[in-house]
Amino acid sequence: MPIGKAVLDLIEAKTAQSRSKRSLGELHSRLSRFAADHPGQNLAEFTTTGLQCWLDGLT
């Protein structure tokens, strides 16, 4: 599954769970950045090491 689609699906699911606007805003902000930094990649291509490297690079 493409990362961008996974992000949209997760936000949609959290919206359906009546999460707060603040929580949804945080998810959208962080996960959209992740998707933008990895265009065209599938979620299955990621490893925990790769994710940790991305997280470590955030400022």
Biotite code that builds the C-alpha atoms (Angstrom):
import biotite.structure as struc

atoms = struc.array([
    struc.Atom([0.000, 0.000, 0.000], chain_id="A", res_id=1, res_name="MET", atom_name="CA", element="C"),
    struc.Atom([1.399, 3.423, -0.893], chain_id="A", res_id=2, res_name="PRO", atom_name="CA", element="C"),
    struc.Atom([2.330, 5.495, 2.141], chain_id="A", res_id=3, res_name="ILE", atom_name="CA", element="C"),
    struc.Atom([0.091, 8.380, 1.110], chain_id="A", res_id=4, res_name="GLY", atom_name="CA", element="C"),
    struc.Atom([-2.943, 6.094, 0.953], chain_id="A", res_id=5, res_name="LYS", atom_name="CA", element="C"),
    struc.Atom([-2.091, 4.513, 4.298], chain_id="A", res_id=6, res_name="ALA", atom_name="CA", element="C"),
    struc.Atom([-1.902, 7.979, 5.855], chain_id="A", res_id=7, res_name="VAL", atom_name="CA", element="C"),
    struc.Atom([-5.292, 8.972, 4.427], chain_id="A", res_id=8, res_name="LEU", atom_name="CA", element="C"),
    struc.Atom([-6.852, 5.680, 5.532], chain_id="A", res_id=9, res_name="ASP", atom_name="CA", element="C"),
    struc.Atom([-5.536, 6.059, 9.080], chain_id="A", res_id=10, res_name="LEU", atom_name="CA", element="C"),
    struc.Atom([-6.753, 9.647, 9.401], chain_id="A", res_id=11, res_name="ILE", atom_name="CA", element="C"),
    struc.Atom([-10.142, 8.597, 8.048], chain_id="A", res_id=12, res_name="GLU", atom_name="CA", element="C"),
    struc.Atom([-10.341, 5.752, 10.580], chain_id="A", res_id=13, res_name="ALA", atom_name="CA", element="C"),
    struc.Atom([-9.360, 8.046, 13.458], chain_id="A", res_id=14, res_name="LYS", atom_name="CA", element="C"),
    struc.Atom([-11.935, 10.605, 12.320], chain_id="A", res_id=15, res_name="THR", atom_name="CA", element="C"),
    struc.Atom([-14.600, 7.881, 12.388], chain_id="A", res_id=16, res_name="ALA", atom_name="CA", element="C"),
    struc.Atom([-13.517, 7.109, 15.966], chain_id="A", res_id=17, res_name="GLN", atom_name="CA", element="C"),
    struc.Atom([-14.368, 10.713, 16.890], chain_id="A", res_id=18, res_name="SER", atom_name="CA", element="C"),
    struc.Atom([-10.818, 11.697, 17.784], chain_id="A", res_id=19, res_name="ARG", atom_name="CA", element="C"),
    struc.Atom([-10.312, 15.295, 18.814], chain_id="A", res_id=20, res_name="SER", atom_name="CA", element="C"),
    struc.Atom([-9.526, 17.938, 16.208], chain_id="A", res_id=21, res_name="LYS", atom_name="CA", element="C"),
    struc.Atom([-6.167, 18.480, 17.879], chain_id="A", res_id=22, res_name="ARG", atom_name="CA", element="C"),
    struc.Atom([-5.293, 14.782, 17.719], chain_id="A", res_id=23, res_name="SER", atom_name="CA", element="C"),
    struc.Atom([-6.354, 14.589, 14.075], chain_id="A", res_id=24, res_name="LEU", atom_name="CA", element="C"),
    struc.Atom([-4.353, 17.709, 13.272], chain_id="A", res_id=25, res_name="GLY", atom_name="CA", element="C"),
    struc.Atom([-1.232, 16.220, 14.844], chain_id="A", res_id=26, res_name="GLU", atom_name="CA", element="C"),
    struc.Atom([-1.659, 12.962, 12.947], chain_id="A", res_id=27, res_name="LEU", atom_name="CA", element="C"),
    struc.Atom([-2.212, 14.789, 9.670], chain_id="A", res_id=28, res_name="HIS", atom_name="CA", element="C"),
    struc.Atom([0.782, 17.063, 10.179], chain_id="A", res_id=29, res_name="SER", atom_name="CA", element="C"),
    struc.Atom([3.268, 14.356, 11.123], chain_id="A", res_id=30, res_name="ARG", atom_name="CA", element="C"),
    struc.Atom([2.098, 11.619, 8.800], chain_id="A", res_id=31, res_name="LEU", atom_name="CA", element="C"),
    struc.Atom([1.737, 13.945, 5.822], chain_id="A", res_id=32, res_name="SER", atom_name="CA", element="C"),
    struc.Atom([5.351, 14.964, 6.309], chain_id="A", res_id=33, res_name="ARG", atom_name="CA", element="C"),
    struc.Atom([6.357, 11.296, 6.414], chain_id="A", res_id=34, res_name="PHE", atom_name="CA", element="C"),
    struc.Atom([4.427, 10.619, 3.195], chain_id="A", res_id=35, res_name="ALA", atom_name="CA", element="C"),
    struc.Atom([5.923, 13.687, 1.496], chain_id="A", res_id=36, res_name="ALA", atom_name="CA", element="C"),
    struc.Atom([9.433, 12.574, 2.442], chain_id="A", res_id=37, res_name="ASP", atom_name="CA", element="C"),
    struc.Atom([8.816, 9.139, 0.884], chain_id="A", res_id=38, res_name="HIS", atom_name="CA", element="C"),
    struc.Atom([6.866, 9.700, -2.334], chain_id="A", res_id=39, res_name="PRO", atom_name="CA", element="C"),
    struc.Atom([6.028, 6.589, -4.299], chain_id="A", res_id=40, res_name="GLY", atom_name="CA", element="C"),
    struc.Atom([7.149, 4.190, -1.588], chain_id="A", res_id=41, res_name="GLN", atom_name="CA", element="C"),
    struc.Atom([5.034, 1.420, -0.208], chain_id="A", res_id=42, res_name="ASN", atom_name="CA", element="C"),
    struc.Atom([4.538, 0.956, 3.494], chain_id="A", res_id=43, res_name="LEU", atom_name="CA", element="C"),
    struc.Atom([5.774, -2.637, 3.240], chain_id="A", res_id=44, res_name="ALA", atom_name="CA", element="C"),
    struc.Atom([9.207, -1.388, 2.096], chain_id="A", res_id=45, res_name="GLU", atom_name="CA", element="C"),
    struc.Atom([9.945, 0.187, 5.452], chain_id="A", res_id=46, res_name="PHE", atom_name="CA", element="C"),
    struc.Atom([11.981, -1.328, 8.215], chain_id="A", res_id=47, res_name="THR", atom_name="CA", element="C"),
    struc.Atom([12.120, -0.250, 11.831], chain_id="A", res_id=48, res_name="THR", atom_name="CA", element="C"),
    struc.Atom([15.681, 0.929, 11.198], chain_id="A", res_id=49, res_name="THR", atom_name="CA", element="C"),
    struc.Atom([14.582, 3.085, 8.265], chain_id="A", res_id=50, res_name="GLY", atom_name="CA", element="C"),
    struc.Atom([11.742, 4.569, 10.279], chain_id="A", res_id=51, res_name="LEU", atom_name="CA", element="C"),
    struc.Atom([14.051, 5.295, 13.205], chain_id="A", res_id=52, res_name="GLN", atom_name="CA", element="C"),
    struc.Atom([16.507, 7.064, 10.876], chain_id="A", res_id=53, res_name="CYS", atom_name="CA", element="C"),
    struc.Atom([13.679, 9.255, 9.571], chain_id="A", res_id=54, res_name="TRP", atom_name="CA", element="C"),
    struc.Atom([12.509, 10.040, 13.096], chain_id="A", res_id=55, res_name="LEU", atom_name="CA", element="C"),
    struc.Atom([16.069, 10.870, 14.197], chain_id="A", res_id=56, res_name="ASP", atom_name="CA", element="C"),
    struc.Atom([16.338, 13.318, 11.311], chain_id="A", res_id=57, res_name="GLY", atom_name="CA", element="C"),
    struc.Atom([13.301, 15.367, 12.385], chain_id="A", res_id=58, res_name="LEU", atom_name="CA", element="C"),
    struc.Atom([13.977, 18.756, 13.883], chain_id="A", res_id=59, res_name="THR", atom_name="CA", element="C"),
])
